[in-house]
Amino acid sequence: MKNVRLPFVYVVCLLLISVLLSAIPAETGYQVGDTARDFKLKNVDGKMVSMADYKDAKGFIVTFTCNTCPYSVAYENRIIALHKKYAPKGYPVIAINPNDVTASPKDSYADMQQRAKDKRFPFVYLQDETQEITRAYGASRTPHVYVVQRQKDNTFKVAYIGAIDDNSREADKVQKRYAETAIDELVAGKQISQPSTKAIGCTIKWREA
């Protein structure tokens, strides 16, 4: 009896593995030094937003984040602080929710609006409904930060990729502020000393193929 069932179990396992792999994006995306594409995504206020809309911005802190990941929630106040510190210096935060709503219902547009209202986000909070931009950037976690810098031809060069800092759980025990250091060095016209780090957070909830 066991020998009869074994092939069936084997086939089921293969099918499950196939389904799981189909939900995982290819290991692509931007590297430091690449040119980041612009986008046009819907903000929580109903308006469509692109980087080109910010005529005076020197760059952006593009942050893939969401409502539901405990790491993202733990970082919300730090993301707000980043925006308040660096937007006046020309580097505002653009937050993008990459999660598929079917896979993560609490990341719906209505829930994003409510979260932005509850936390009084001072930055735009955009929905990547098709996940096209998330795949283009290569984000894999929430939060996952891309600092991009405007070039003379108005394109945006990726200057930093990775984590916000070195302590995802306790803000008061942070030793290294990776994103802040990168932007400070950009603003000072210096070469970024640590242009990439490992993003720590929840995996992005991809739409099933």
N, C-alpha and C positions, 0 to 999 in steps of 0.2 A: 504493500500500500504506500509505503514511504517513497519507493522508487517511482511510483506513478505520479505522485504529487510534486516531486522535486522539479521536473521541467516547468510545471505551471508556476511554482514559486519563483523560479529563476526568471521566467518571462515577465512576471509582475514586477520583480525587482528592477529589471532592465527598463521597463516602462516608467517606473517611478523615477529612476535616475535620469532618464531622458527628459521627463517633465521638469525636474528640478534644474537640470542644466540649461533648459530652454529659458528659464526665468533669470539666468545669470548673464549679465552683459559681458561682451568681450572685453579683455583687458586692454582697452584703448583709452584715449583721452590725451589731454595736454600734459606736456612736460614743461619745466621751467625754461623760458626763452621762446616758447611757441607764441604764435599770435592767436589770441582768443577771439572767437566770433562774437558778434553782438547778438542780441535777441530782442524779442518783443513779447513780453509775457504780461498776464493780467495781475494787477495789484489788488490788494484787498479793498481798495476804494473804487474798484470797477474800471480804472483807467489802465491802458496798455503802456508798459514802460520798457524802454531800451536804454542802453548805456549812452547812446548818441543824444538822448534827451538832456543829458547833463553837460551843457556846453563848457562850463568852467571847471569840471572835475579833472584832476590830474591822474586819477585812477579810481579803483574801487576795491572794496573788501567783499568779494562775492562769496556768500556763505550759504552752502546747502544745509538746510536745517528743517525741522518739522515740529508739529505739535506734540507728537506721541513718544518720541524717543527720550528716555530719562536723561541721556547725556545732553541732548539738545535743550531740554528744559533746564538742566543744571547750568548750562552756558548762557541762557537768555540774558541775564543781567550783565554778563561780561560782553556779550555782543552789543547790547545797548551802550555800554561804557565805551566800547571801541568806536561806535558811530559818533558818540558825543565828543570824543577826543579827536578823532581824525577827519570827520566831515568838515570842520572849519579849516583843516589843512589841505582839503581837496580830495580826501579819500573816504567818501561815505560808504556805509554798508548797503549792499543789495542782498537781501535774504531771499532764497529760492526754496520752495518746498518741492522736493523731487518725488515724493511717494505717490504710488498709484492708489487712487481712492478705493478701488475695489479691494485691494490687499490691505489697506489701512483706512477704514472709513472715517476715523477721527481726524484724518488729514484732509477732509473735504474743504471746499472753498468756504462754505459757511462756517466751519469750525476754525479755519484760518482767520476769517474776519473777526470771530469772537476772541480768539487768542490774541490777535494784534490789539484789539480794543482793551482786553483785560490787562495786558502788559504795557499798554501805551507805547507800542513800538514807534520810535521816532524815524524809522527807516521804512522803505518799501518792503512788502512781503509778497512775493510773486509765486504764482502757481505754475509749475512746469507740467501741464496736464498731459502732454504727449511723451514727456521724459526725453525729448530730443536734445535739449540743452544739457541736461544732466549727463547724457551719454557722450555728447561732444566734449564736455569738460573732463569726463572720466571720473566724476565723483562716485565714491563707493560707500561713504558713511555720512551720517548726520551727527554732529556738524562736520563739514569738510570745507576748508577755506582756500580760496584762490585770490591772492592779491594781484591785481593787474594794473599796469601803468600805461597811461596814454603816450603814444609816440607822436612825432611831429606830423606824421601823415594821418593822425586821428585813428589809427588802429590801436589795439590794446595788447601789450606784451605781458605774458604771465611771468610774474616776478617771484612769487612764493606760493607753495602748495603744501597744505597739511593741517596740523592742529593749531588751535588758538594758543594753547599753553601746555605746560607739562603736568597739569593736575586736573583731570576731568571731573573729579568728584568734590574737591574741596578748594574753593577759590582762595581761601586765606592761606593755603599752603603751597601756592604756586611759586616755583623757583625760576622758571624760564618762560618768558612771555614771547613765544616765537613770532606771532603775527605782529605784535607791537614793535619788536626789534626790527623785523623786516621793513615795516613802514617807516620807522624812524630812520633807518639807513637809506631808504629810498628818498625820503624828504631831504636828508643831508647830502644826497648825491653820492653816497658811498655804495660799494658793492655789498650785496646782501651776504652776510657771513654764514647764514644757515638757510638756504633757499627752499629746502624741503624737509618735512618731518612726516611722521606717520599719523594720519588722522585716526582718532580714537572715538568710537561711537557706535550707533546701531547701523546695521546694513540697510541700504536703501530698499524699499519695497517695490520691486519691479513688476510691471504688468506682464502677465503671462502671454507668451507668444501665441 
